[in-house]
Amino acid sequence: MSLHDRIPNNVDLCNDRRLQKALEQWQPRFLDWWLEMGPDGFQTKDVYLRTAVSVDRDGWATFEHVKMPDYRWGIFLTPEERKRPVGFGDNPDIESFEEVPGEFRNPLRRLIVTQGDTEPASVEQQRLLGRTCPSLYDLRNLFQVNVEEGRHLWAMVYLLHRHFGRDGRDEADELLARRSGDANKPRILETFNQPIRHWLSFFCFTMFTDRDGKYQLGALAESGFAPMRRTCQFMLTEEAHHLFVGETGITRVLRRSAQLAKLFDGDVVKGGGIPLEIVQRYINYWFSYSLDLFGSEISSNSADFFAMGLKGRFDEEKKYADHSAREGFMNVPVIEAGRVTQRQVPLRNALNEVLRDDYIKDCERAVKGWNRALEEEGSSFRVTLPNRRFHRHLGEYAQHSFTTDGELLADAGTADAYYASMLPSEADEAYVDSLMVGVTKPGAFANWIAPPKNGINSQALDFEYVKL
């Protein structure tokens, strides 16, 4: 088998013997990790997968039945039609750098490792879900998300091996050594240590947590470090499907719950569905955890990354006229003397909050679509996003408790009781778990979720997406 067959790429890997050798040594370790921590029980099954084969917009991927361990994970960087300047920060007009400047080495490695660590973590979180799939359509989508997270890991490992020498090789090995939820060696970001026990959490995760990935990758896709910029641009091409899986998955759950409420006089449990109040509690949980991924509201790191030209704002080149962000301030709500007040923060130190604002607007758009679906089904229930201060574990609000409307809860007992009512309980987990019974007949769907409108790649809903 040729090198390109083993590691599809457009980075001229065959002419870089040192890098080729390093990646060929890493590849078996990756496959060992995949077989140990990837989808459990389905490694020998043929799955109808989309595989990236080029960066051509009109034909960048193929669809075919593939066994997941044989998936052709590869390395693709989006080509650029022109030489771009850094574009923002302290030196916006200098030419983008192809190699890592010495003074940027540590912060850039930190950015790559943190992003890279999220990719295998999500595969680990989701490894048992295949056993309880609501349909072959959904099972295939789960596995598509999983293999693409694996390819995104390859993308970050390429940058580490290519640009960071021995340090990069050690970091690449550590990406395979950490484990989601492990008490001794957990994943870097706490959201990626949370368990995903069932498909409702999976849909919320791909809706909210993968959407954070969209905005983080979008900010990195503005980077003055050209290899990272081009890598992240291509990753965004694949990431869109992950968001589709989450957003439409929740739509389908809401539709079916509303339908069952009509059929059983409001008793969704009697109909074998998920009550809308429970769906709301999972939205509260995963949205709030995903907000933590943007970092602290006031951050010197965000200012430094921007000043260096390493991480911009989402759509930096298109959306903003002033790319220095030296001027101006942002009002950030903080807690002082036991109450919420506004603090004026230099814009560069509030860039995490700028990115979080863009993310929240995108989530609000999705919520409008979910509520349209509920209205179409004749339900008066409406889902909402909790305030950004609710249930936070990082940043200005981590040591305080807030309502879903953003009001401060000063009394600990009141706060505990309130959070218990607004977040999934063990009873909720147990009930949703009880509905998770695998449905593997082509064209059939679990009772608790509505079928999608269309199949994948123009296939019918009863297509054999996974050959069991």
C-alpha positions in Angstrom: 0.0 0.0 0.0 1.4 3.4 -1.0 2.0 6.2 1.5 -0.9 8.2 0.1 -3.2 5.2 0.6 -2.1 4.9 4.2 -2.1 8.6 5.0 -4.0 10.6 2.3 -2.5 14.1 2.3 -1.8 17.3 0.3 1.3 18.3 2.4 3.9 16.6 0.2 4.4 14.0 2.9 6.3 11.6 0.6 9.1 14.1 0.2 9.6 14.7 3.9 11.2 11.6 5.2 11.6 12.7 8.8 8.0 13.7 9.1 6.8 10.6 7.2 8.8 8.3 9.6 7.4 10.1 12.7 3.8 9.8 11.5 4.3 6.2 10.4 5.5 5.5 14.0 2.5 7.3 15.5 -0.1 5.7 13.3 -0.1 2.2 14.9 -0.4 3.9 18.3 -3.4 5.8 17.0 -5.0 2.6 15.7 -4.4 0.9 19.0 -6.2 3.8 20.7 -9.0 3.6 18.2 -9.6 -0.1 18.7 -9.5 0.4 22.5 -11.5 3.6 22.9 -13.4 4.0 19.6 -16.9 2.8 18.9 -17.5 -0.4 20.9 -18.8 -3.5 19.1 -18.8 -2.1 15.6 -15.2 -2.2 14.4 -15.8 -5.0 11.9 -19.0 -3.6 10.5 -19.2 -1.8 7.1 -20.4 1.8 7.6 -21.5 4.2 4.9 -19.0 6.9 5.6 -17.9 10.1 4.0 -14.1 10.1 3.5 -12.1 13.2 2.7 -9.9 12.7 -0.4 -9.0 16.2 -1.5 -9.6 19.9 -0.8 -11.6 20.4 -4.0 -14.9 22.1 -3.1 -16.8 20.2 -5.8 -15.4 16.7 -4.9 -13.6 16.7 -1.6 -15.1 13.5 -0.3 -16.4 10.1 -1.3 -19.2 8.0 0.2 -18.8 4.3 0.5 -19.1 1.4 3.0 -15.9 1.2 5.0 -14.8 -0.6 8.2 -13.9 2.1 10.6 -10.3 0.8 11.4 -9.7 1.0 7.6 -10.9 4.6 7.3 -8.3 6.6 5.5 -7.5 9.3 8.1 -5.4 11.9 6.4 -3.9 15.4 6.4 -5.4 18.2 4.3 -4.7 21.9 4.3 -6.9 24.3 2.4 -4.9 25.9 -0.4 -4.6 29.7 -0.5 -5.0 31.7 -3.6 -2.9 34.6 -2.3 -0.2 35.3 0.2 -2.0 36.6 3.3 -0.7 38.9 5.9 -1.1 38.0 9.5 -4.2 40.2 9.4 -4.6 41.3 13.0 -2.9 41.9 16.3 0.3 44.0 16.8 1.7 43.3 13.3 -1.2 42.8 11.0 0.6 43.8 7.8 3.5 41.4 8.0 3.4 38.2 5.9 2.0 35.1 7.5 4.6 32.8 9.0 5.1 29.2 7.7 7.3 28.2 10.6 6.9 28.9 14.3 8.7 32.0 15.6 10.7 31.1 18.7 8.8 33.6 20.9 5.5 32.1 19.9 6.5 28.5 20.3 4.9 27.8 23.8 1.6 29.6 23.3 1.1 28.2 19.8 1.8 24.6 21.1 -0.7 25.2 23.9 -3.4 26.2 21.4 -2.8 23.2 19.2 -2.6 20.7 22.1 -5.8 22.0 23.7 -7.7 21.8 20.4 -6.2 18.4 19.6 -7.2 17.0 23.0 -10.9 17.6 22.4 -11.0 15.4 19.3 -10.2 12.0 20.9 -12.0 13.0 24.0 -15.4 13.2 22.2 -14.8 9.7 20.6 -14.2 8.3 24.1 -17.3 10.0 25.5 -19.4 8.5 22.8 -17.9 5.0 22.4 -20.8 3.0 23.9 -23.7 4.8 22.1 -23.8 2.5 19.2 -25.4 -0.2 21.3 -28.5 1.9 21.8 -28.9 3.6 18.4 -32.4 4.9 17.5 -31.9 3.9 13.9 -29.2 2.9 11.4 -29.3 6.4 10.0 -28.4 7.8 13.5 -25.8 5.0 14.0 -24.1 6.0 10.8 -24.1 9.7 11.8 -22.5 8.8 15.1 -19.7 6.9 13.4 -19.2 9.7 10.8 -18.7 12.2 13.7 -16.3 9.7 15.4 -14.1 9.1 12.4 -13.9 12.8 11.6 -12.9 13.6 15.1 -10.2 11.1 14.6 -9.1 12.9 11.4 -9.1 16.2 13.2 -6.8 14.6 15.8 -4.5 13.7 12.9 -4.7 17.3 11.7 -3.4 18.6 15.0 -0.8 15.8 15.4 0.6 16.8 11.9 1.2 20.3 13.2 2.9 19.0 16.3 5.1 16.6 14.4 5.9 19.0 11.6 6.7 22.1 13.6 7.6 21.2 17.2 10.2 18.5 17.1 10.6 16.2 20.1 8.2 18.3 22.1 5.6 17.9 19.5 6.1 14.1 19.3 5.8 13.9 23.1 2.6 16.0 23.0 1.1 13.8 20.2 1.7 10.7 22.3 0.0 12.4 25.3 -3.0 13.0 23.2 -3.5 9.3 23.0 -2.6 8.7 26.7 -5.2 10.9 28.4 -8.7 9.5 28.8 -12.1 11.2 29.1 -13.3 11.1 32.7 -10.2 9.3 34.0 -9.5 10.3 37.6 -5.7 10.2 37.1 -5.2 11.4 33.6 -8.3 13.2 32.4 -8.8 15.3 29.3 -7.7 18.9 29.5 -11.1 20.6 29.4 -13.7 19.6 31.9 -16.6 19.5 29.4 -14.8 16.6 27.7 -14.7 14.6 30.9 -18.5 14.6 31.2 -20.2 11.3 30.5 -22.5 10.9 27.5 -24.7 8.0 28.6 -27.4 8.3 26.0 -28.5 9.8 22.7 -30.2 12.9 24.1 -26.9 13.9 25.6 -25.2 13.1 22.3 -27.5 15.4 20.3 -27.0 18.1 22.9 -23.2 17.6 22.8 -23.0 17.8 19.0 -25.3 20.8 19.0 -23.6 22.8 21.7 -20.1 21.4 22.3 -19.3 20.8 18.7 -20.6 24.3 17.9 -18.0 25.7 20.3 -15.6 23.8 18.1 -16.9 25.7 15.1 -16.1 29.0 16.7 -12.7 28.0 18.1 -11.7 26.6 14.8 -13.1 29.7 13.1 -10.9 31.9 15.3 -7.8 29.7 14.7 -8.6 29.7 10.9 -7.7 33.4 11.0 -4.3 32.7 12.4 -1.1 34.3 11.2 0.5 30.8 11.4 -0.5 29.7 7.9 -0.4 25.9 8.5 -2.8 26.1 11.4 -5.0 28.5 9.5 -5.2 26.3 6.5 -5.7 23.1 8.6 -8.6 24.6 10.6 -10.3 25.9 7.5 -10.5 22.4 6.2 -11.6 21.0 9.5 -14.6 23.5 9.4 -15.7 21.8 6.2 -16.2 18.5 8.1 -17.4 20.1 11.3 -20.7 21.3 9.6 -22.1 17.8 9.6 -21.5 17.4 13.3 -23.6 20.5 14.0 -26.3 19.3 11.6 -26.5 16.0 13.6 -27.0 17.8 16.9 -29.4 20.5 15.7 -31.6 18.2 13.7 -31.4 15.5 16.3 -32.9 17.8 19.0 -35.5 19.0 16.5 -36.5 15.3 15.9 -36.7 14.6 19.7 -38.9 17.7 20.3 -41.2 16.9 17.4 -41.8 13.4 18.6 -42.3 14.4 22.2 -44.9 17.0 21.0 -46.6 14.3 18.9 -46.8 11.9 21.8 -48.2 14.6 24.1 -51.1 15.0 21.6 -51.6 11.3 21.3 -51.6 10.6 25.1 -53.3 13.7 26.5 -50.1 15.4 27.5 -48.5 12.3 29.1 -45.4 11.9 27.1 -44.0 9.2 29.4 -47.1 7.1 28.8 -46.4 7.3 25.1 -42.8 6.2 25.6 -41.2 9.6 24.8 -39.0 12.2 26.5 -41.0 14.9 28.3 -40.1 18.4 27.0 -39.2 19.5 30.5 -36.4 16.9 30.5 -35.1 18.0 27.1 -35.0 21.5 28.5 -32.9 20.4 31.5 -30.4 18.7 29.1 -30.2 21.8 27.0 -29.4 23.8 30.2 -26.7 21.3 31.2 -24.8 21.0 27.9 -25.2 24.7 26.9 -23.7 25.9 30.2 -20.8 23.4 30.1 -20.1 24.4 26.5 -19.9 28.1 27.5 -17.0 27.3 29.7 -15.0 26.2 26.7 -14.5 29.8 25.6 -12.5 30.6 28.7 -12.6 33.4 31.3 -14.6 36.5 30.5 -11.6 38.6 31.3 -8.4 37.0 29.9 -4.8 38.1 29.4 -4.3 34.9 27.4 -6.9 35.9 24.8 -5.2 39.3 24.6 -1.8 37.7 24.1 -2.9 35.2 21.4 -4.5 38.1 19.5 -1.5 40.4 19.8 0.8 37.7 18.5 -1.5 37.1 15.5 -2.2 33.5 16.6 -5.9 33.5 17.2 -8.3 36.1 15.8 -12.0 36.8 16.2 -14.5 34.7 14.3 -14.6 36.0 10.7 -11.9 38.5 11.6 -11.0 39.3 8.0 -14.5 39.8 6.8 -16.4 41.1 9.8 -14.1 43.7 11.4 -12.6 47.0 10.0 -10.2 47.5 12.9 -7.9 44.5 13.2 -5.7 45.8 16.0 -8.4 45.9 18.7 -6.2 48.3 20.6 -9.0 50.8 21.1 -12.3 50.4 22.8 -13.7 48.6 25.8 -16.4 46.0 26.5 -18.7 46.0 29.5 -18.5 42.6 31.2 -20.9 41.7 34.0 -18.9 40.7 37.1 -19.8 40.0 40.8 -18.7 42.7 43.2 -20.0 43.1 46.8 -22.5 40.4 46.3 -24.2 41.8 43.3 -23.9 41.8 39.5 -22.3 44.9 38.2 -20.6 46.1 34.9 -16.9 46.3 34.5 -15.3 48.1 31.6 -12.6 45.8 30.1 -10.1 46.6 27.4 -11.4 44.9 24.2 -8.4 42.6 23.8 -8.9 41.2 27.3 -12.6 40.5 26.5 -12.1 38.6 23.3 -13.3 35.3 24.8 -16.5 37.1 25.5 -16.7 38.4 21.9 -16.4 34.9 20.6 -18.9 33.6 23.2 -21.4 36.3 22.0 -21.1 35.0 18.4 -21.7 31.5 19.6 -24.8 32.4 21.7 -26.3 34.2 18.7 -25.9 31.0 16.6 -27.4 28.9 19.4 -30.4 31.3 19.6 -31.0 30.9 15.9 -31.2 27.1 16.4 -33.6 27.6 19.3 -35.9 29.6 17.1 -36.0 26.6 14.7 -36.8 24.2 17.5 -39.7 26.3 18.7 -41.0 26.6 15.1 -41.1 22.8 15.1 -43.0 22.7 18.4 -45.4 25.2 17.1 -45.9 23.1 13.9 -46.7 20.1 16.1 -49.3 22.1 18.0 -47.3 22.3 21.3 -47.4 25.5 23.4 -44.1 24.5 25.1 -41.1 26.6 24.2 -37.4 25.7 24.8 -35.0 28.5 25.9 -31.3 29.0 26.5 -30.3 29.7 30.0 -28.4 32.9 30.8 -24.6 32.7 30.3 -24.1 33.0 34.0 -26.1 29.9 34.9 -24.2 26.7 36.0 -20.7 27.9 35.1 -17.5 26.2 36.3 -15.0 28.6 34.9 -14.6 32.3 34.8 -16.2 35.2 36.6 -19.3 33.2 37.6 -17.8 29.9 38.6 -18.0 30.6 42.4 -21.5 31.8 42.3 -25.0 30.5 41.5 -27.5 32.1 39.2 -31.0 31.4 37.8 -31.5 30.6 34.2 -32.5 34.3 33.9 -29.1 35.3 35.2 -30.2 36.4 38.7 -27.7 35.9 41.5 -28.7 33.2 44.1 -27.0 34.2 47.3 -28.4 31.5 49.6 -26.6 28.2 49.1 -29.6 26.0 50.1 -31.8 27.9 47.7 -29.2 27.6 45.0 -28.8 23.8 45.4 -32.6 23.3 45.2 -32.9 25.5 42.2 -30.1 23.8 40.3 -31.6 20.4 41.1 -34.8 21.5 39.4 -33.1 23.0 36.3 -30.5 20.3 35.6 -30.9 16.6 34.7 -31.5 14.5 37.8 -30.5 10.8 38.3 -34.2 10.1 37.8 -34.0 11.9 34.4 -30.9 9.9 33.5 -32.5 6.6 34.5 -35.7 7.3 32.5 -33.9 8.4 29.4 -31.6 5.4 29.7 -34.6 3.2 29.9 -35.7 4.4 26.4 -32.4 3.6 24.8 -33.0 0.3 23.1 -31.2 -0.3 19.8 -33.2 -0.1 16.6 -31.3 -1.7 13.7 -33.9 -2.6 11.1 -33.4 -0.4 8.0 -35.9 2.4 7.8 -37.1 1.9 11.4 -36.8 4.5 14.2 -37.1 4.4 18.0 -40.4 5.6 19.3 -38.9 8.5 21.2 -37.5 10.3 18.1 -39.0 11.4 14.8 -37.5 10.3 11.5 -35.4 12.9 9.6 -36.7 14.5 6.4 -34.0 13.1 4.2 -31.3 10.5 4.1 -27.6 10.9 3.8 -26.1 11.7 0.3 -29.5 11.3 -1.3 -30.0 7.8 0.0 -33.4 6.6 1.2 -34.2 6.4 4.9 -34.4 2.6 4.7 -30.9 2.4 3.1 -28.5 0.0 4.9 -26.3 2.7 6.4 -24.5 0.2 8.6 -24.3 -3.4 7.5 -25.0 -5.6 10.6 
